[in-house]
Amino acid sequence: MANDYDGFAEAYAAETESNLINGYYTRPAVLDLAGDVAGRRILDVGCGAGPLLESLRERGAVVTGIDPSIKMLELARRRLGEGAALLRAGLGTGPLPFPDGAFDDAIACLVLHYLEDWKGPLGELRRVLTPGGRLIVAVNHPFVYKVLYPDADYFAIREYSEEYTFSGQRGTLTYWHRPLHALTSEFTAAGFRMTVISEPPAAPGAREHFPEVFAKKPSGEFLCFLFLVLEAA
């Protein structure tokens, strides 16, 4: 089943703990964008096994994680301890289980591109944020879709699936492609103001751990995800 994280949770968590794309690119980029989080109430949407939550908590944030996968939440609780604020919930499945203005920041890291409809989910994220609160997003870069599928219609909102191997276990993930203008329009329509659009390089140390990759990328930068910081109006 597509996006059946329960079926490959442990394999996915092991694969992404310290690999290039997650360990030396996505999570460091999100943490850099978050900046000083001491004392801030942060919701991690699609928290998975909890590595980002752990890093945010170490930096002094008051963290809450939600994920639709029972297995992922079990792994997150193992990492963060029994007292961690972890709930089974997801975007696109109804209202989030939090009152209005409950968080200073929300993070949707590699989550939104799984959803066809963004209106409801973004409305819920806007609702649970304080006025002026931040939504930090990482999504599949829309230009990558055109690179991978050069004959596809870049301007069409389209579902597609890709197969991966996580620590030796096969898994299929299904995404929704949006062109850049459609992606940004969703955020402004939901009441967010874009303050940062980022295409960051990999974190320090990546070149040492993955020399074969960076031998072909002397700048240390590569096209992968698009990162945004949005302010709740």
ABEGO torsion letter per residue (X at the ends): XBGBAAAAAAAAAAAAAABAAAAAAAAAAAAAAAEBABGBBBBBBGAEAGAAAAAAAAAGBBBBBBBABAAAAAAAAAAAEAABBBBBBBBGAEBBBBBBGABABBBBBGAAAABABAAAAAAAAAAABBBGBBBBBBBBBAAAAAAABAABBAABBBBBBBBBBBGGBBBBBBBBBBBAAAAAAAAAAAGBBBABBBBBBBBBGAAAABAAAAAABAAGBBBBBBBBBBBBX
